[in-house]
Amino acid sequence: MILSEVDYKIFGFKRKTIPRDPISLIKNIYPYIEKEVGKNICISKIIQHMLGIFKDFPGSGHWRHSSNMHKSNASIWVIENALKMLSFK
């Protein structure tokens, strides 16, 4: 989480609390995802940079290979379904 300090240290911006667990990180960007999907941006273009966030978690293949993320009508429900396939023990 080194990069989370950059804005504070270089520009003096107020520090933000950043969740450390990957599911919270994903859920924190739901408003952004919904806004972009509203502009007809495919959800797979938004999520593609986060596909490795669950690396080495059981079920992470379901997250990376969700067959519905490329569909034009995909929204938060696709992410929710992919998250349900993950196994945290």
PDB file of N, CA, C and O in Angstrom:
ATOM      1  N   MET A   1       0.813  -1.186   0.000  1.00  0.00           N
ATOM      2  CA  MET A   1       0.000   0.000   0.000  1.00  0.00           C
ATOM      3  C   MET A   1       0.869   1.268   0.000  1.00  0.00           C
ATOM      4  O   MET A   1       0.441   2.329   0.454  1.00  0.00           O
ATOM      5  N   ILE A   2       2.060   1.136  -0.504  1.00  0.00           N
ATOM      6  CA  ILE A   2       2.982   2.261  -0.556  1.00  0.00           C
ATOM      7  C   ILE A   2       2.386   3.417  -1.355  1.00  0.00           C
ATOM      8  O   ILE A   2       2.497   4.571  -0.944  1.00  0.00           O
ATOM      9  N   LEU A   3       1.765   3.124  -2.476  1.00  0.00           N
ATOM     10  CA  LEU A   3       1.232   4.188  -3.330  1.00  0.00           C
ATOM     11  C   LEU A   3       0.106   4.971  -2.676  1.00  0.00           C
ATOM     12  O   LEU A   3      -0.196   6.092  -3.086  1.00  0.00           O
ATOM     13  N   SER A   4      -0.511   4.389  -1.666  1.00  0.00           N
ATOM     14  CA  SER A   4      -1.604   5.095  -0.992  1.00  0.00           C
ATOM     15  C   SER A   4      -1.099   6.320  -0.244  1.00  0.00           C
ATOM     16  O   SER A   4      -1.900   7.179   0.127  1.00  0.00           O
ATOM     17  N   GLU A   5       0.189   6.424  -0.015  1.00  0.00           N
ATOM     18  CA  GLU A   5       0.770   7.547   0.701  1.00  0.00           C
ATOM     19  C   GLU A   5       1.308   8.641  -0.225  1.00  0.00           C
ATOM     20  O   GLU A   5       1.658   9.722   0.248  1.00  0.00           O
ATOM     21  N   VAL A   6       1.378   8.386  -1.514  1.00  0.00           N
ATOM     22  CA  VAL A   6       2.017   9.310  -2.452  1.00  0.00           C
ATOM     23  C   VAL A   6       1.369  10.686  -2.445  1.00  0.00           C
ATOM     24  O   VAL A   6       2.063  11.693  -2.306  1.00  0.00           O
ATOM     25  N   ASP A   7       0.063  10.746  -2.592  1.00  0.00           N
ATOM     26  CA  ASP A   7      -0.619  12.045  -2.641  1.00  0.00           C
ATOM     27  C   ASP A   7      -0.388  12.851  -1.367  1.00  0.00           C
ATOM     28  O   ASP A   7      -0.235  14.072  -1.408  1.00  0.00           O
ATOM     29  N   TYR A   8      -0.366  12.150  -0.235  1.00  0.00           N
ATOM     30  CA  TYR A   8      -0.149  12.841   1.036  1.00  0.00           C
ATOM     31  C   TYR A   8       1.275  13.386   1.125  1.00  0.00           C
ATOM     32  O   TYR A   8       1.484  14.552   1.458  1.00  0.00           O
ATOM     33  N   LYS A   9       2.242  12.538   0.826  1.00  0.00           N
ATOM     34  CA  LYS A   9       3.640  12.927   1.014  1.00  0.00           C
ATOM     35  C   LYS A   9       4.116  13.948  -0.016  1.00  0.00           C
ATOM     36  O   LYS A   9       4.898  14.837   0.321  1.00  0.00           O
ATOM     37  N   ILE A  10       3.668  13.840  -1.242  1.00  0.00           N
ATOM     38  CA  ILE A  10       4.146  14.745  -2.292  1.00  0.00           C
ATOM     39  C   ILE A  10       3.303  16.014  -2.375  1.00  0.00           C
ATOM     40  O   ILE A  10       3.838  17.120  -2.450  1.00  0.00           O
ATOM     41  N   PHE A  11       1.973  15.845  -2.361  1.00  0.00           N
ATOM     42  CA  PHE A  11       1.089  16.983  -2.595  1.00  0.00           C
ATOM     43  C   PHE A  11       0.398  17.509  -1.340  1.00  0.00           C
ATOM     44  O   PHE A  11      -0.242  18.560  -1.378  1.00  0.00           O
ATOM     45  N   GLY A  12       0.523  16.781  -0.228  1.00  0.00           N
ATOM     46  CA  GLY A  12      -0.105  17.222   1.008  1.00  0.00           C
ATOM     47  C   GLY A  12      -1.597  16.983   1.075  1.00  0.00           C
ATOM     48  O   GLY A  12      -2.274  17.539   1.940  1.00  0.00           O
ATOM     49  N   PHE A  13      -2.134  16.151   0.162  1.00  0.00           N
ATOM     50  CA  PHE A  13      -3.567  15.839   0.196  1.00  0.00           C
ATOM     51  C   PHE A  13      -3.903  15.066   1.454  1.00  0.00           C
ATOM     52  O   PHE A  13      -3.071  14.349   2.011  1.00  0.00           O
ATOM     53  N   LYS A  14      -5.121  15.227   1.880  1.00  0.00           N
ATOM     54  CA  LYS A  14      -5.614  14.531   3.057  1.00  0.00           C
ATOM     55  C   LYS A  14      -5.510  13.019   2.859  1.00  0.00           C
ATOM     56  O   LYS A  14      -5.792  12.504   1.777  1.00  0.00           O
ATOM     57  N   ARG A  15      -5.107  12.326   3.903  1.00  0.00           N
ATOM     58  CA  ARG A  15      -5.001  10.868   3.839  1.00  0.00           C
ATOM     59  C   ARG A  15      -6.389  10.249   3.830  1.00  0.00           C
ATOM     60  O   ARG A  15      -7.301  10.726   4.504  1.00  0.00           O
ATOM     61  N   LYS A  16      -6.537   9.172   3.051  1.00  0.00           N
ATOM     62  CA  LYS A  16      -7.787   8.429   3.002  1.00  0.00           C
ATOM     63  C   LYS A  16      -7.548   7.055   3.603  1.00  0.00           C
ATOM     64  O   LYS A  16      -6.464   6.489   3.464  1.00  0.00           O
ATOM     65  N   THR A  17      -8.548   6.529   4.259  1.00  0.00           N
ATOM     66  CA  THR A  17      -8.453   5.181   4.775  1.00  0.00           C
ATOM     67  C   THR A  17      -8.740   4.221   3.632  1.00  0.00           C
ATOM     68  O   THR A  17      -9.807   4.269   3.022  1.00  0.00           O
ATOM     69  N   ILE A  18      -7.802   3.368   3.353  1.00  0.00           N
ATOM     70  CA  ILE A  18      -7.944   2.419   2.253  1.00  0.00           C
ATOM     71  C   ILE A  18      -8.112   1.023   2.837  1.00  0.00           C
ATOM     72  O   ILE A  18      -7.256   0.562   3.591  1.00  0.00           O
ATOM     73  N   PRO A  19      -9.198   0.350   2.500  1.00  0.00           N
ATOM     74  CA  PRO A  19      -9.399  -0.996   3.027  1.00  0.00           C
ATOM     75  C   PRO A  19      -8.309  -1.936   2.519  1.00  0.00           C
ATOM     76  O   PRO A  19      -7.829  -1.790   1.395  1.00  0.00           O
ATOM     77  N   ARG A  20      -7.929  -2.887   3.339  1.00  0.00           N
ATOM     78  CA  ARG A  20      -6.845  -3.788   2.982  1.00  0.00           C
ATOM     79  C   ARG A  20      -7.329  -5.115   2.402  1.00  0.00           C
ATOM     80  O   ARG A  20      -6.551  -5.823   1.763  1.00  0.00           O
ATOM     81  N   ASP A  21      -8.585  -5.462   2.611  1.00  0.00           N
ATOM     82  CA  ASP A  21      -9.041  -6.728   2.045  1.00  0.00           C
ATOM     83  C   ASP A  21      -9.572  -6.502   0.628  1.00  0.00           C
ATOM     84  O   ASP A  21     -10.218  -5.490   0.359  1.00  0.00           O
ATOM     85  N   PRO A  22      -9.299  -7.441  -0.273  1.00  0.00           N
ATOM     86  CA  PRO A  22      -9.637  -7.233  -1.685  1.00  0.00           C
ATOM     87  C   PRO A  22     -11.128  -7.066  -1.974  1.00  0.00           C
ATOM     88  O   PRO A  22     -11.490  -6.321  -2.885  1.00  0.00           O
ATOM     89  N   ILE A  23     -11.992  -7.733  -1.232  1.00  0.00           N
ATOM     90  CA  ILE A  23     -13.426  -7.602  -1.489  1.00  0.00           C
ATOM     91  C   ILE A  23     -13.881  -6.172  -1.191  1.00  0.00           C
ATOM     92  O   ILE A  23     -14.661  -5.603  -1.954  1.00  0.00           O
ATOM     93  N   SER A  24     -13.409  -5.597  -0.107  1.00  0.00           N
ATOM     94  CA  SER A  24     -13.763  -4.209   0.211  1.00  0.00           C
ATOM     95  C   SER A  24     -13.230  -3.247  -0.837  1.00  0.00           C
ATOM     96  O   SER A  24     -13.897  -2.273  -1.184  1.00  0.00           O
ATOM     97  N   LEU A  25     -12.039  -3.511  -1.339  1.00  0.00           N
ATOM     98  CA  LEU A  25     -11.488  -2.666  -2.397  1.00  0.00           C
ATOM     99  C   LEU A  25     -12.390  -2.672  -3.619  1.00  0.00           C
ATOM    100  O   LEU A  25     -12.674  -1.623  -4.198  1.00  0.00           O
ATOM    101  N   ILE A  26     -12.840  -3.859  -4.007  1.00  0.00           N
ATOM    102  CA  ILE A  26     -13.724  -3.988  -5.171  1.00  0.00           C
ATOM    103  C   ILE A  26     -15.038  -3.259  -4.908  1.00  0.00           C
ATOM    104  O   ILE A  26     -15.508  -2.492  -5.748  1.00  0.00           O
ATOM    105  N   LYS A  27     -15.622  -3.500  -3.749  1.00  0.00           N
ATOM    106  CA  LYS A  27     -16.923  -2.896  -3.445  1.00  0.00           C
ATOM    107  C   LYS A  27     -16.844  -1.378  -3.309  1.00  0.00           C
ATOM    108  O   LYS A  27     -17.833  -0.685  -3.546  1.00  0.00           O
ATOM    109  N   ASN A  28     -15.684  -0.859  -2.931  1.00  0.00           N
ATOM    110  CA  ASN A  28     -15.526   0.593  -2.823  1.00  0.00           C
ATOM    111  C   ASN A  28     -15.593   1.291  -4.172  1.00  0.00           C
ATOM    112  O   ASN A  28     -15.876   2.488  -4.224  1.00  0.00           O
ATOM    113  N   ILE A  29     -15.341   0.585  -5.253  1.00  0.00           N
ATOM    114  CA  ILE A  29     -15.406   1.234  -6.570  1.00  0.00           C
ATOM    115  C   ILE A  29     -16.734   0.985  -7.277  1.00  0.00           C
ATOM    116  O   ILE A  29     -16.883   1.351  -8.443  1.00  0.00           O
ATOM    117  N   TYR A  30     -17.696   0.375  -6.601  1.00  0.00           N
ATOM    118  CA  TYR A  30     -19.019   0.156  -7.206  1.00  0.00           C
ATOM    119  C   TYR A  30     -19.624   1.448  -7.763  1.00  0.00           C
ATOM    120  O   TYR A  30     -20.134   1.433  -8.884  1.00  0.00           O
ATOM    121  N   PRO A  31     -19.589   2.566  -7.025  1.00  0.00           N
ATOM    122  CA  PRO A  31     -20.175   3.792  -7.596  1.00  0.00           C
ATOM    123  C   PRO A  31     -19.491   4.197  -8.904  1.00  0.00           C
ATOM    124  O   PRO A  31     -20.156   4.620  -9.849  1.00  0.00           O
ATOM    125  N   TYR A  32     -18.181   4.069  -8.954  1.00  0.00           N
ATOM    126  CA  TYR A  32     -17.453   4.391 -10.182  1.00  0.00           C
ATOM    127  C   TYR A  32     -17.864   3.449 -11.314  1.00  0.00           C
ATOM    128  O   TYR A  32     -18.095   3.886 -12.442  1.00  0.00           O
ATOM    129  N   ILE A  33     -17.952   2.156 -11.006  1.00  0.00           N
ATOM    130  CA  ILE A  33     -18.343   1.171 -12.022  1.00  0.00           C
ATOM    131  C   ILE A  33     -19.729   1.495 -12.557  1.00  0.00           C
ATOM    132  O   ILE A  33     -19.941   1.501 -13.770  1.00  0.00           O
ATOM    133  N   GLU A  34     -20.677   1.763 -11.662  1.00  0.00           N
ATOM    134  CA  GLU A  34     -22.039   2.070 -12.091  1.00  0.00           C
ATOM    135  C   GLU A  34     -22.081   3.318 -12.973  1.00  0.00           C
ATOM    136  O   GLU A  34     -22.819   3.362 -13.958  1.00  0.00           O
ATOM    137  N   LYS A  35     -21.287   4.332 -12.618  1.00  0.00           N
ATOM    138  CA  LYS A  35     -21.235   5.565 -13.411  1.00  0.00           C
ATOM    139  C   LYS A  35     -20.688   5.268 -14.816  1.00  0.00           C
ATOM    140  O   LYS A  35     -21.234   5.746 -15.811  1.00  0.00           O
ATOM    141  N   GLU A  36     -19.618   4.482 -14.891  1.00  0.00           N
ATOM    142  CA  GLU A  36     -19.007   4.174 -16.179  1.00  0.00           C
ATOM    143  C   GLU A  36     -19.901   3.267 -17.028  1.00  0.00           C
ATOM    144  O   GLU A  36     -19.989   3.447 -18.243  1.00  0.00           O
ATOM    145  N   VAL A  37     -20.557   2.304 -16.402  1.00  0.00           N
ATOM    146  CA  VAL A  37     -21.492   1.435 -17.132  1.00  0.00           C
ATOM    147  C   VAL A  37     -22.633   2.279 -17.686  1.00  0.00           C
ATOM    148  O   VAL A  37     -23.147   2.000 -18.769  1.00  0.00           O
ATOM    149  N   GLY A  38     -23.028   3.309 -16.943  1.00  0.00           N
ATOM    150  CA  GLY A  38     -24.053   4.231 -17.422  1.00  0.00           C
ATOM    151  C   GLY A  38     -23.624   4.988 -18.674  1.00  0.00           C
ATOM    152  O   GLY A  38     -24.470   5.477 -19.423  1.00  0.00           O
ATOM    153  N   LYS A  39     -22.328   5.087 -18.904  1.00  0.00           N
ATOM    154  CA  LYS A  39     -21.787   5.736 -20.102  1.00  0.00           C
ATOM    155  C   LYS A  39     -21.500   4.711 -21.204  1.00  0.00           C
ATOM    156  O   LYS A  39     -20.814   5.012 -22.181  1.00  0.00           O
ATOM    157  N   ASN A  40     -22.035   3.500 -21.033  1.00  0.00           N
ATOM    158  CA  ASN A  40     -21.846   2.389 -21.978  1.00  0.00           C
ATOM    159  C   ASN A  40     -20.410   1.886 -22.057  1.00  0.00           C
ATOM    160  O   ASN A  40     -19.990   1.364 -23.090  1.00  0.00           O
ATOM    161  N   ILE A  41     -19.653   2.039 -20.970  1.00  0.00           N
ATOM    162  CA  ILE A  41     -18.319   1.455 -20.889  1.00  0.00           C
ATOM    163  C   ILE A  41     -18.493   0.017 -20.423  1.00  0.00           C
ATOM    164  O   ILE A  41     -19.163  -0.240 -19.422  1.00  0.00           O
ATOM    165  N   CYS A  42     -17.898  -0.911 -21.140  1.00  0.00           N
ATOM    166  CA  CYS A  42     -18.008  -2.330 -20.797  1.00  0.00           C
ATOM    167  C   CYS A  42     -17.306  -2.588 -19.460  1.00  0.00           C
ATOM    168  O   CYS A  42     -16.183  -2.135 -19.238  1.00  0.00           O
ATOM    169  N   ILE A  43     -17.976  -3.309 -18.593  1.00  0.00           N
ATOM    170  CA  ILE A  43     -17.449  -3.564 -17.256  1.00  0.00           C
ATOM    171  C   ILE A  43     -16.108  -4.298 -17.300  1.00  0.00           C
ATOM    172  O   ILE A  43     -15.283  -4.130 -16.401  1.00  0.00           O
ATOM    173  N   SER A  44     -15.887  -5.098 -18.320  1.00  0.00           N
ATOM    174  CA  SER A  44     -14.619  -5.820 -18.415  1.00  0.00           C
ATOM    175  C   SER A  44     -13.441  -4.861 -18.586  1.00  0.00           C
ATOM    176  O   SER A  44     -12.333  -5.162 -18.143  1.00  0.00           O
ATOM    177  N   LYS A  45     -13.667  -3.718 -19.220  1.00  0.00           N
ATOM    178  CA  LYS A  45     -12.614  -2.710 -19.385  1.00  0.00           C
ATOM    179  C   LYS A  45     -12.260  -2.062 -18.048  1.00  0.00           C
ATOM    180  O   LYS A  45     -11.123  -1.638 -17.841  1.00  0.00           O
ATOM    181  N   ILE A  46     -13.216  -1.989 -17.160  1.00  0.00           N
ATOM    182  CA  ILE A  46     -12.990  -1.397 -15.845  1.00  0.00           C
ATOM    183  C   ILE A  46     -12.287  -2.396 -14.929  1.00  0.00           C
ATOM    184  O   ILE A  46     -11.364  -2.038 -14.197  1.00  0.00           O
ATOM    185  N   ILE A  47     -12.721  -3.619 -14.975  1.00  0.00           N
ATOM    186  CA  ILE A  47     -12.241  -4.656 -14.071  1.00  0.00           C
ATOM    187  C   ILE A  47     -10.910  -5.270 -14.515  1.00  0.00           C
ATOM    188  O   ILE A  47     -10.207  -5.855 -13.692  1.00  0.00           O
ATOM    189  N   GLN A  48     -10.555  -5.151 -15.780  1.00  0.00           N
ATOM    190  CA  GLN A  48      -9.390  -5.873 -16.312  1.00  0.00           C
ATOM    191  C   GLN A  48      -8.108  -5.629 -15.512  1.00  0.00           C
ATOM    192  O   GLN A  48      -7.253  -6.512 -15.443  1.00  0.00           O
ATOM    193  N   HIS A  49      -7.964  -4.475 -14.922  1.00  0.00           N
ATOM    194  CA  HIS A  49      -6.749  -4.167 -14.175  1.00  0.00           C
ATOM    195  C   HIS A  49      -6.772  -4.723 -12.749  1.00  0.00           C
ATOM    196  O   HIS A  49      -5.789  -4.618 -12.016  1.00  0.00           O
ATOM    197  N   MET A  50      -7.894  -5.308 -12.372  1.00  0.00           N
ATOM    198  CA  MET A  50      -8.017  -5.879 -11.034  1.00  0.00           C
ATOM    199  C   MET A  50      -8.183  -7.397 -11.061  1.00  0.00           C
ATOM    200  O   MET A  50      -8.501  -8.000 -10.036  1.00  0.00           O
ATOM    201  N   LEU A  51      -7.978  -8.007 -12.196  1.00  0.00           N
ATOM    202  CA  LEU A  51      -8.211  -9.443 -12.302  1.00  0.00           C
ATOM    203  C   LEU A  51      -7.279 -10.259 -11.411  1.00  0.00           C
ATOM    204  O   LEU A  51      -7.650 -11.349 -10.976  1.00  0.00           O
ATOM    205  N   GLY A  52      -6.101  -9.766 -11.138  1.00  0.00           N
ATOM    206  CA  GLY A  52      -5.150 -10.499 -10.309  1.00  0.00           C
ATOM    207  C   GLY A  52      -5.262 -10.229  -8.824  1.00  0.00           C
ATOM    208  O   GLY A  52      -4.447 -10.730  -8.049  1.00  0.00           O
ATOM    209  N   ILE A  53      -6.244  -9.455  -8.407  1.00  0.00           N
ATOM    210  CA  ILE A  53      -6.354  -9.069  -7.000  1.00  0.00           C
ATOM    211  C   ILE A  53      -6.601 -10.269  -6.077  1.00  0.00           C
ATOM    212  O   ILE A  53      -6.242 -10.224  -4.901  1.00  0.00           O
ATOM    213  N   PHE A  54      -7.202 -11.327  -6.594  1.00  0.00           N
ATOM    214  CA  PHE A  54      -7.481 -12.506  -5.783  1.00  0.00           C
ATOM    215  C   PHE A  54      -6.534 -13.659  -6.101  1.00  0.00           C
ATOM    216  O   PHE A  54      -6.856 -14.819  -5.844  1.00  0.00           O
ATOM    217  N   LYS A  55      -5.381 -13.347  -6.652  1.00  0.00           N
ATOM    218  CA  LYS A  55      -4.402 -14.380  -7.009  1.00  0.00           C
ATOM    219  C   LYS A  55      -4.136 -15.277  -5.795  1.00  0.00           C
ATOM    220  O   LYS A  55      -3.949 -14.800  -4.676  1.00  0.00           O
ATOM    221  N   ASP A  56      -4.126 -16.551  -6.043  1.00  0.00           N
ATOM    222  CA  ASP A  56      -3.856 -17.588  -5.031  1.00  0.00           C
ATOM    223  C   ASP A  56      -5.001 -17.826  -4.048  1.00  0.00           C
ATOM    224  O   ASP A  56      -4.853 -18.635  -3.131  1.00  0.00           O
ATOM    225  N   PHE A  57      -6.143 -17.144  -4.211  1.00  0.00           N
ATOM    226  CA  PHE A  57      -7.314 -17.460  -3.405  1.00  0.00           C
ATOM    227  C   PHE A  57      -8.074 -18.594  -4.082  1.00  0.00           C
ATOM    228  O   PHE A  57      -8.187 -18.596  -5.308  1.00  0.00           O
ATOM    229  N   PRO A  58      -8.599 -19.560  -3.325  1.00  0.00           N
ATOM    230  CA  PRO A  58      -9.425 -20.599  -3.937  1.00  0.00           C
ATOM    231  C   PRO A  58     -10.630 -19.972  -4.647  1.00  0.00           C
ATOM    232  O   PRO A  58     -11.328 -19.135  -4.075  1.00  0.00           O
ATOM    233  N   GLY A  59     -10.862 -20.374  -5.869  1.00  0.00           N
ATOM    234  CA  GLY A  59     -11.969 -19.845  -6.651  1.00  0.00           C
ATOM    235  C   GLY A  59     -11.602 -18.612  -7.455  1.00  0.00           C
ATOM    236  O   GLY A  59     -12.466 -18.023  -8.105  1.00  0.00           O
ATOM    237  N   SER A  60     -10.332 -18.208  -7.426  1.00  0.00           N
ATOM    238  CA  SER A  60      -9.936 -16.978  -8.120  1.00  0.00           C
ATOM    239  C   SER A  60     -10.106 -17.085  -9.635  1.00  0.00           C
ATOM    240  O   SER A  60     -10.243 -16.069 -10.316  1.00  0.00           O
ATOM    241  N   GLY A  61     -10.099 -18.288 -10.155  1.00  0.00           N
ATOM    242  CA  GLY A  61     -10.330 -18.468 -11.592  1.00  0.00           C
ATOM    243  C   GLY A  61     -11.718 -17.999 -12.003  1.00  0.00           C
ATOM    244  O   GLY A  61     -11.897 -17.476 -13.102  1.00  0.00           O
ATOM    245  N   HIS A  62     -12.696 -18.181 -11.131  1.00  0.00           N
ATOM    246  CA  HIS A  62     -14.059 -17.706 -11.418  1.00  0.00           C
ATOM    247  C   HIS A  62     -14.076 -16.184 -11.533  1.00  0.00           C
ATOM    248  O   HIS A  62     -14.801 -15.620 -12.353  1.00  0.00           O
ATOM    249  N   TRP A  63     -13.272 -15.532 -10.705  1.00  0.00           N
ATOM    250  CA  TRP A  63     -13.171 -14.083 -10.764  1.00  0.00           C
ATOM    251  C   TRP A  63     -12.541 -13.647 -12.077  1.00  0.00           C
ATOM    252  O   TRP A  63     -13.051 -12.751 -12.749  1.00  0.00           O
ATOM    253  N   ARG A  64     -11.431 -14.282 -12.441  1.00  0.00           N
ATOM    254  CA  ARG A  64     -10.691 -13.879 -13.643  1.00  0.00           C
ATOM    255  C   ARG A  64     -11.411 -14.235 -14.932  1.00  0.00           C
ATOM    256  O   ARG A  64     -11.280 -13.533 -15.935  1.00  0.00           O
ATOM    257  N   HIS A  65     -12.165 -15.314 -14.909  1.00  0.00           N
ATOM    258  CA  HIS A  65     -12.744 -15.817 -16.152  1.00  0.00           C
ATOM    259  C   HIS A  65     -14.269 -15.717 -16.193  1.00  0.00           C
ATOM    260  O   HIS A  65     -14.918 -16.457 -16.932  1.00  0.00           O
ATOM    261  N   SER A  66     -14.832 -14.826 -15.421  1.00  0.00           N
ATOM    262  CA  SER A  66     -16.285 -14.682 -15.434  1.00  0.00           C
ATOM    263  C   SER A  66     -16.763 -14.446 -16.862  1.00  0.00           C
ATOM    264  O   SER A  66     -16.364 -13.485 -17.519  1.00  0.00           O
ATOM    265  N   SER A  67     -17.610 -15.329 -17.317  1.00  0.00           N
ATOM    266  CA  SER A  67     -18.054 -15.285 -18.714  1.00  0.00           C
ATOM    267  C   SER A  67     -19.017 -14.144 -18.996  1.00  0.00           C
ATOM    268  O   SER A  67     -19.335 -13.886 -20.157  1.00  0.00           O
ATOM    269  N   ASN A  68     -19.480 -13.467 -17.982  1.00  0.00           N
ATOM    270  CA  ASN A  68     -20.469 -12.406 -18.189  1.00  0.00           C
ATOM    271  C   ASN A  68     -19.887 -10.996 -18.189  1.00  0.00           C
ATOM    272  O   ASN A  68     -20.597 -10.046 -18.520  1.00  0.00           O
ATOM    273  N   MET A  69     -18.629 -10.836 -17.830  1.00  0.00           N
ATOM    274  CA  MET A  69     -18.069  -9.487 -17.712  1.00  0.00           C
ATOM    275  C   MET A  69     -17.966  -8.768 -19.050  1.00  0.00           C
ATOM    276  O   MET A  69     -17.956  -7.537 -19.083  1.00  0.00           O
ATOM    277  N   HIS A  70     -17.890  -9.492 -20.132  1.00  0.00           N
ATOM    278  CA  HIS A  70     -17.758  -8.856 -21.447  1.00  0.00           C
ATOM    279  C   HIS A  70     -19.101  -8.461 -22.052  1.00  0.00           C
ATOM    280  O   HIS A  70     -19.140  -7.745 -23.052  1.00  0.00           O
ATOM    281  N   LYS A  71     -20.199  -8.918 -21.458  1.00  0.00           N
ATOM    282  CA  LYS A  71     -21.521  -8.636 -22.013  1.00  0.00           C
ATOM    283  C   LYS A  71     -21.877  -7.159 -21.844  1.00  0.00           C
ATOM    284  O   LYS A  71     -21.521  -6.524 -20.851  1.00  0.00           O
ATOM    285  N   SER A  72     -22.577  -6.642 -22.824  1.00  0.00           N
ATOM    286  CA  SER A  72     -22.903  -5.209 -22.818  1.00  0.00           C
ATOM    287  C   SER A  72     -23.861  -4.827 -21.694  1.00  0.00           C
ATOM    288  O   SER A  72     -23.874  -3.670 -21.273  1.00  0.00           O
ATOM    289  N   ASN A  73     -24.662  -5.769 -21.199  1.00  0.00           N
ATOM    290  CA  ASN A  73     -25.602  -5.448 -20.128  1.00  0.00           C
ATOM    291  C   ASN A  73     -25.050  -5.792 -18.743  1.00  0.00           C
ATOM    292  O   ASN A  73     -25.781  -5.751 -17.754  1.00  0.00           O
ATOM    293  N   ALA A  74     -23.766  -6.128 -18.675  1.00  0.00           N
ATOM    294  CA  ALA A  74     -23.155  -6.502 -17.399  1.00  0.00           C
ATOM    295  C   ALA A  74     -23.095  -5.294 -16.470  1.00  0.00           C
ATOM    296  O   ALA A  74     -22.877  -4.163 -16.904  1.00  0.00           O
ATOM    297  N   SER A  75     -23.292  -5.561 -15.193  1.00  0.00           N
ATOM    298  CA  SER A  75     -23.229  -4.509 -14.187  1.00  0.00           C
ATOM    299  C   SER A  75     -22.713  -5.121 -12.890  1.00  0.00           C
ATOM    300  O   SER A  75     -22.037  -6.150 -12.907  1.00  0.00           O
ATOM    301  N   ILE A  76     -23.028  -4.496 -11.789  1.00  0.00           N
ATOM    302  CA  ILE A  76     -22.534  -4.942 -10.485  1.00  0.00           C
ATOM    303  C   ILE A  76     -22.924  -6.390 -10.202  1.00  0.00           C
ATOM    304  O   ILE A  76     -22.190  -7.091  -9.504  1.00  0.00           O
ATOM    305  N   TRP A  77     -24.044  -6.852 -10.717  1.00  0.00           N
ATOM    306  CA  TRP A  77     -24.470  -8.231 -10.468  1.00  0.00           C
ATOM    307  C   TRP A  77     -23.427  -9.235 -10.963  1.00  0.00           C
ATOM    308  O   TRP A  77     -23.278 -10.304 -10.370  1.00  0.00           O
ATOM    309  N   VAL A  78     -22.714  -8.915 -12.020  1.00  0.00           N
ATOM    310  CA  VAL A  78     -21.672  -9.810 -12.543  1.00  0.00           C
ATOM    311  C   VAL A  78     -20.532  -9.911 -11.531  1.00  0.00           C
ATOM    312  O   VAL A  78     -20.016 -10.998 -11.269  1.00  0.00           O
ATOM    313  N   ILE A  79     -20.152  -8.782 -10.975  1.00  0.00           N
ATOM    314  CA  ILE A  79     -19.083  -8.773  -9.978  1.00  0.00           C
ATOM    315  C   ILE A  79     -19.522  -9.529  -8.736  1.00  0.00           C
ATOM    316  O   ILE A  79     -18.764 -10.331  -8.190  1.00  0.00           O
ATOM    317  N   GLU A  80     -20.745  -9.274  -8.290  1.00  0.00           N
ATOM    318  CA  GLU A  80     -21.261  -9.970  -7.104  1.00  0.00           C
ATOM    319  C   GLU A  80     -21.256 -11.486  -7.301  1.00  0.00           C
ATOM    320  O   GLU A  80     -20.859 -12.229  -6.403  1.00  0.00           O
ATOM    321  N   ASN A  81     -21.694 -11.942  -8.469  1.00  0.00           N
ATOM    322  CA  ASN A  81     -21.697 -13.384  -8.738  1.00  0.00           C
ATOM    323  C   ASN A  81     -20.286 -13.955  -8.750  1.00  0.00           C
ATOM    324  O   ASN A  81     -20.060 -15.050  -8.235  1.00  0.00           O
ATOM    325  N   ALA A  82     -19.339 -13.234  -9.327  1.00  0.00           N
ATOM    326  CA  ALA A  82     -17.952 -13.700  -9.358  1.00  0.00           C
ATOM    327  C   ALA A  82     -17.365 -13.729  -7.942  1.00  0.00           C
ATOM    328  O   ALA A  82     -16.615 -14.645  -7.603  1.00  0.00           O
ATOM    329  N   LEU A  83     -17.700 -12.741  -7.123  1.00  0.00           N
ATOM    330  CA  LEU A  83     -17.201 -12.715  -5.745  1.00  0.00           C
ATOM    331  C   LEU A  83     -17.745 -13.876  -4.926  1.00  0.00           C
ATOM    332  O   LEU A  83     -17.047 -14.403  -4.059  1.00  0.00           O
ATOM    333  N   LYS A  84     -18.971 -14.277  -5.188  1.00  0.00           N
ATOM    334  CA  LYS A  84     -19.576 -15.398  -4.464  1.00  0.00           C
ATOM    335  C   LYS A  84     -18.835 -16.707  -4.729  1.00  0.00           C
ATOM    336  O   LYS A  84     -18.893 -17.627  -3.913  1.00  0.00           O
ATOM    337  N   MET A  85     -18.148 -16.796  -5.852  1.00  0.00           N
ATOM    338  CA  MET A  85     -17.435 -18.017  -6.212  1.00  0.00           C
ATOM    339  C   MET A  85     -16.083 -18.146  -5.495  1.00  0.00           C
ATOM    340  O   MET A  85     -15.465 -19.210  -5.509  1.00  0.00           O
ATOM    341  N   LEU A  86     -15.637 -17.060  -4.875  1.00  0.00           N
ATOM    342  CA  LEU A  86     -14.383 -17.099  -4.135  1.00  0.00           C
ATOM    343  C   LEU A  86     -14.575 -17.799  -2.798  1.00  0.00           C
ATOM    344  O   LEU A  86     -15.658 -17.759  -2.214  1.00  0.00           O
ATOM    345  N   SER A  87     -13.534 -18.430  -2.327  1.00  0.00           N
ATOM    346  CA  SER A  87     -13.605 -19.147  -1.059  1.00  0.00           C
ATOM    347  C   SER A  87     -12.555 -18.603  -0.106  1.00  0.00           C
ATOM    348  O   SER A  87     -11.358 -18.780  -0.334  1.00  0.00           O
ATOM    349  N   PHE A  88     -12.992 -17.944   0.959  1.00  0.00           N
ATOM    350  CA  PHE A  88     -12.088 -17.420   1.975  1.00  0.00           C
ATOM    351  C   PHE A  88     -12.275 -18.232   3.236  1.00  0.00           C
ATOM    352  O   PHE A  88     -13.361 -18.262   3.813  1.00  0.00           O
ATOM    353  N   LYS A  89     -11.220 -18.884   3.657  1.00  0.00           N
ATOM    354  CA  LYS A  89     -11.309 -19.717   4.874  1.00  0.00           C
ATOM    355  C   LYS A  89     -10.277 -19.294   5.880  1.00  0.00           C
ATOM    356  O   LYS A  89     -10.196 -19.875   6.962  1.00  0.00           O
TER     357      LYS A  89
END
